[in-house]
């Protein structure tokens, strides 16, 4: 599958995620998407709070048989380079990049052993995408398995997808209230504000594209970004939240 087709698949999923009625429906669509890229395993996980049971943090996931038990039993979470790198990452990164960032770390040899054991379990390589709110890291999305090379554009799209998937799973599972509403990022770019105001006026994508002299595809891209920042279920919900936050009047 060519790069353009893969990009279209991601953009299509962003729309599907907004309309999904149940978590299983959303997860099935997501698994179908990542299969086209060649990813075998994934996880969508909430960031733990103090004294929180880690077993309740997984929103969705599929891992090699026995790997989670091995990971927990050997306490790899304490030295996992991807988890440590996640703490300061602002965007998605490749697992190998995380390991390279700890060359002088005293736990480097144990990190390498963990990566070798992960490889033996079918986790050759992968990516991690942080999900942030105003108050910090909320969770992450991990993709792994066979070696898959993502382009810069695909990485950016998966960053957006991670946020959309995380919030939709929280919402569909009735757990969105567990996160402080102040975490919603409502900082819009100038173009997003233009699209949002036209949307609030009842204009369609086609209408907005003509006014702004951009393609319908680009308008939909801006709308997906708006919905991500507002954690909105759909365009109507985005408008309602925009009024609530005082972004439009």
C-alpha positions as CSV (number, residue, x, y, z in Angstrom):
1,X,0.0,0.0,0.0
2,X,1.4,3.4,-1.0
3,X,2.0,6.3,1.4
4,X,-1.0,8.3,0.1
5,X,-3.4,5.4,0.6
6,X,-2.0,4.8,4.1
7,X,-2.5,8.5,5.0
8,X,-6.1,8.4,3.7
9,X,-6.8,5.3,5.9
10,X,-5.7,7.3,9.0
11,X,-7.7,10.3,8.1
12,X,-10.8,8.1,7.4
13,X,-10.3,6.5,10.8
14,X,-10.3,9.8,12.6
15,X,-13.8,10.3,11.2
16,X,-14.9,6.8,12.1
17,X,-13.7,7.3,15.7
18,X,-15.9,10.3,16.1
19,X,-19.0,8.3,15.0
20,X,-18.3,5.0,16.8
21,X,-21.2,4.0,19.1
22,X,-19.4,1.4,21.2
23,X,-15.8,0.7,22.4
24,X,-15.7,-2.7,20.7
25,X,-16.8,-1.1,17.4
26,X,-14.1,1.5,17.7
27,X,-11.4,-1.0,18.7
28,X,-12.3,-3.3,15.7
29,X,-11.9,-0.4,13.3
30,X,-8.6,0.6,14.9
31,X,-7.2,-3.0,14.7
32,X,-8.2,-3.1,11.0
33,X,-6.3,0.1,10.4
34,X,-3.1,-0.9,12.1
35,X,-3.2,-4.3,10.4
36,X,-2.8,-2.5,7.0
37,X,0.4,-0.9,8.3
38,X,1.8,-4.2,9.5
39,X,1.5,-3.7,13.3
40,X,0.6,-6.9,15.2
41,X,0.3,-5.5,18.7
42,X,-0.8,-2.3,20.4
43,X,-1.9,-0.8,23.7
44,X,-3.9,2.3,24.7
45,X,-3.1,3.0,28.3
46,X,-3.9,5.7,30.9
47,X,-1.1,7.3,32.9
48,X,-1.2,5.9,36.5
49,X,-2.0,8.2,39.4
50,X,-0.5,7.7,42.9
51,X,-1.8,4.5,44.5
52,X,-3.8,3.5,41.4
53,X,-4.2,-0.1,40.4
54,X,-2.2,-0.5,37.2
55,X,-4.4,-3.4,36.0
56,X,-7.2,-0.9,35.4
57,X,-5.2,1.4,33.2
58,X,-5.5,-0.5,29.9
59,X,-8.3,0.9,27.7
60,X,-7.5,-1.5,24.8
61,X,-4.7,-3.7,23.8
62,X,-3.2,-6.9,22.3
63,X,0.2,-8.2,23.2
64,X,2.2,-11.4,22.5
65,X,1.2,-14.3,24.7
66,X,2.9,-14.3,28.1
67,X,4.7,-11.0,27.4
68,X,2.6,-8.9,29.9
69,X,3.2,-11.5,32.6
70,X,6.9,-11.5,31.9
71,X,7.0,-7.7,31.8
72,X,5.3,-7.5,35.2
73,X,7.2,-10.4,36.9
74,X,10.6,-8.9,35.9
75,X,9.6,-5.4,36.9
76,X,10.6,-4.0,33.5
77,X,8.3,-1.0,34.0
78,X,11.0,0.4,36.4
79,X,13.7,0.5,33.6
80,X,11.7,0.4,30.4
81,X,13.4,3.1,28.2
82,X,10.1,3.8,26.3
83,X,8.3,4.5,29.5
84,X,11.1,6.7,30.8
85,X,11.4,8.6,27.5
86,X,7.6,9.0,27.4
87,X,7.9,11.3,30.5
88,X,9.4,14.1,28.5
89,X,8.4,13.3,24.9
90,X,6.1,15.8,23.3
91,X,5.3,13.7,20.2
92,X,5.5,10.1,19.0
93,X,8.8,8.4,18.9
94,X,10.3,5.0,17.9
95,X,11.3,2.5,20.5
96,X,14.9,2.4,19.3
97,X,15.1,6.2,19.7
98,X,14.2,5.8,23.4
99,X,16.9,3.2,24.0
100,X,19.5,5.4,22.3
101,X,18.7,8.2,24.7
102,X,20.0,6.3,27.7
103,X,23.5,5.4,26.5
104,X,25.2,6.4,29.8
105,X,22.4,5.2,32.1
106,X,23.4,2.8,34.9
107,X,20.5,0.5,33.9
108,X,21.5,0.4,30.3
109,X,22.4,-3.3,30.2
110,X,19.1,-4.3,31.8
111,X,17.3,-2.1,29.3
112,X,19.1,-4.0,26.5
113,X,18.1,-7.3,28.0
114,X,14.5,-6.2,28.2
115,X,14.6,-5.2,24.5
116,X,16.2,-8.6,23.5
117,X,13.5,-10.5,25.4
118,X,10.8,-8.3,23.8
119,X,12.3,-9.3,20.4
120,X,12.1,-13.0,21.3
121,X,8.4,-12.4,22.0
122,X,7.7,-10.9,18.6
123,X,8.2,-7.3,19.5
124,X,10.9,-6.4,17.0
125,X,10.2,-2.7,17.0
126,X,7.5,-0.2,17.5
127,X,6.3,3.3,18.3
128,X,4.8,5.2,21.3
129,X,2.6,8.2,21.1
130,X,2.0,10.3,24.3
131,X,-1.4,11.8,25.0
132,X,-1.1,15.1,26.9
133,X,-3.6,17.5,28.6
134,X,-3.0,20.9,30.2
135,X,-1.9,19.3,33.4
136,X,0.6,16.9,31.9
137,X,0.7,13.3,30.5
138,X,-2.7,11.5,30.4
139,X,-1.7,8.3,28.7
140,X,-0.2,6.8,25.6
141,X,-0.8,4.6,22.5
142,X,1.8,2.0,21.6
143,X,2.2,0.2,18.3
144,X,4.6,-2.7,17.8
145,X,5.5,-6.1,16.3
146,X,7.2,-6.3,13.0
147,X,9.5,-3.5,11.8
148,X,7.4,-0.8,10.2
149,X,8.8,2.5,8.9
150,X,6.5,5.4,9.3
151,X,7.0,8.7,7.4
152,X,7.1,12.1,9.2
153,X,3.5,12.8,8.0
154,X,2.3,9.4,9.2
155,X,3.9,10.0,12.6
156,X,2.0,13.3,12.9
157,X,-1.2,11.7,11.9
158,X,-0.8,8.9,14.4
159,X,-0.1,11.5,17.1
160,X,-3.6,13.0,16.3
161,X,-5.1,9.5,16.1
162,X,-3.7,8.6,19.6
163,X,-5.4,11.5,21.2
164,X,-8.7,10.8,19.4
165,X,-8.6,7.1,20.2
166,X,-7.7,7.7,23.8
167,X,-10.5,10.2,24.5
168,X,-13.1,8.2,22.6
169,X,-12.3,5.0,24.5
170,X,-12.5,7.0,27.8
171,X,-15.8,8.4,26.7
172,X,-17.4,5.2,25.4
173,X,-16.3,3.3,28.5
174,X,-17.9,6.0,30.7
175,X,-14.5,7.0,32.2
176,X,-13.9,10.4,30.8
177,X,-15.1,12.1,34.0
178,X,-12.1,10.5,35.8
179,X,-9.9,13.0,34.1
180,X,-10.1,16.7,35.0
181,X,-12.0,18.6,32.4
182,X,-9.2,21.3,32.6
183,X,-7.0,18.9,30.8
184,X,-8.8,19.6,27.5
185,X,-6.6,21.7,25.3
186,X,-8.6,24.5,23.7
187,X,-5.7,26.5,22.2
188,X,-6.6,26.9,18.6
189,X,-4.6,28.0,15.6
190,X,-5.8,31.0,13.6
191,X,-7.0,28.7,10.8
192,X,-8.8,26.3,13.2
193,X,-10.6,29.3,14.7
194,X,-11.8,30.3,11.3
195,X,-13.0,26.8,10.5
196,X,-14.7,26.6,13.9
197,X,-16.5,29.9,13.6
198,X,-17.8,28.9,10.1
199,X,-18.8,25.5,11.5
200,X,-20.7,27.3,14.3
201,X,-22.5,29.3,11.6
202,X,-23.9,26.1,10.2
203,X,-21.6,25.9,7.1
204,X,-20.7,22.6,5.6
205,X,-17.1,21.4,4.7
206,X,-17.9,22.3,1.1
207,X,-19.0,25.8,2.1
208,X,-16.0,26.4,4.2
209,X,-13.6,25.1,1.6
210,X,-14.9,27.7,-0.9
211,X,-14.7,30.6,1.5
212,X,-11.1,29.7,2.6
213,X,-10.1,28.5,-0.9
214,X,-8.8,25.2,0.4
215,X,-9.8,21.6,-0.3
216,X,-12.6,19.7,1.5
217,X,-9.9,17.3,2.6
218,X,-8.0,20.1,4.3
219,X,-11.2,21.4,6.0
220,X,-11.8,17.9,7.3
221,X,-8.2,17.8,8.6
222,X,-8.7,21.1,10.5
223,X,-12.1,19.8,11.9
224,X,-10.4,16.6,13.1
225,X,-7.8,18.7,14.9
226,X,-10.6,20.8,16.5
227,X,-12.4,17.7,17.7
228,X,-9.2,16.3,19.1
229,X,-8.5,19.5,21.1
230,X,-12.0,19.6,22.5
231,X,-12.3,15.9,22.9
232,X,-15.6,16.1,21.0
233,X,-17.6,13.1,19.8
234,X,-18.5,14.8,16.5
235,X,-18.8,18.2,14.8
236,X,-22.0,19.2,16.6
237,X,-20.4,18.3,19.9
238,X,-17.4,20.4,19.0
239,X,-19.6,23.4,18.4
240,X,-21.4,22.9,21.7
241,X,-18.1,22.7,23.6
242,X,-16.7,25.7,21.7
243,X,-19.6,27.8,23.0
244,X,-19.1,26.4,26.5
245,X,-15.4,27.3,26.5
246,X,-16.2,30.8,25.0
247,X,-14.3,30.1,21.8
248,X,-17.3,31.2,19.7
249,X,-20.2,33.4,20.6
